[in-house]
């Protein structure tokens, strides 16, 4: 095993473990890391789920199906990859994809949305397994990708802040809690916001009882896809680009920085895309490598020995499977919360990602104006000729970047 000063020891390439290896490497700290990752993941995105399903006109049954497929898919691929490569590989949904669905999916039917998600998963599969993924992402300036991400997510933060006007007794305590916990214990800030938000909603009478007879268990409902070129442009293209650049790249970086430099990239990207194909038929958003929650499982808090942290990836998958089995209760618990609280929770949970995206987009002076154009147009919600604002942001920002590059040459 080799090491570099200031960086974790590098995990050597090892054969897939056996059950005996799992029992030997099992630890309470790794199990707790996997559990916390799932709790943080759920609490930070439940607002986006509700918004995306509502905007996509999913029926209650289709919403439960999407959540069931999503969590079970994350469990399967996360457990398989963590076990196969002996690394804590944490899978997440394409968070910017939820934001894009919330913004633009209302113009399309559910079959057209399913078709767009299928197309995205197919592209990710091909790019991952052929090795084109890394070559393609290197051709898109990081500044433009970061600006696109910031533009997609910024409206959610603004809506979260505006929710304070409607329900100040709920939203303001959440904002104060976020500010305090971000300073004291950043990892648990979103979880703390969720707890305070639920408590404030309860004290103000904002909680709604879950309707009697609501389903608790998950279920799967297939939807026959319909293929629409306009849906491909408005949904497939931006979702795929953001999955490649803003989801998988940070996920790979977390693994590399944590000592898993020899874990191959192509099977991770290709594997999540391949499993995303059948999951899309059941309404699930695409899958990708997680970054924020992955940091919980790949760090020293999971286990001091880098060789034993892979157990956190397996246990994280187990807890995701539990959520998939009880997907009906997951959706039902979200419906019991007031809209203002969900909006505030989603906005606060995305602040860190938005901040990093804005800083990255404006870091290099040569791309700064192009990135700003991309960010502003994307965040504006502008739509023309059936093309949504993320597409126009990419078009205008990309043209600006190309012209600027030619001028410098």
Secondary structure, 3 states (H helix, E strand, C coil): CCCCCCCCCCCCCCCCCCHHHHHHHCCHHHHHHHHHHHHHHHHHHHHHHHHHHHHCCCCHHHHHHHHHHHHHHHHHHHHHHHHHHCCCCCEEECHHHHHHHHHHHHHCCHHHHHHHHHHHHHHHHHHHHHCHHHHHHCCCCHHHHHHHHHHHHHHHHHHHHHHHHHCHHHHHHHHHHHHHHHHHCHHHHHHHHHHHHHHHHHHCCCCCCCCCCCCCCCCCCCCCCCCCHHHHHHHHHHHHHHHHHHHHHHHHHHHHHCCCCCCCCHHHHHHHHHHHHHHHHCCCCCEEECCHHHHHHHCCCCCCCHHHCHHHHHHHHHHHHHHHHCHHHHHHHHHCCCHHHHHHHHHHHHHHHHHHHHHHHCCCHHHHHHHHHHHHHHHHCCCECCECHHHHHHHHHHHHHHHHHHHHC
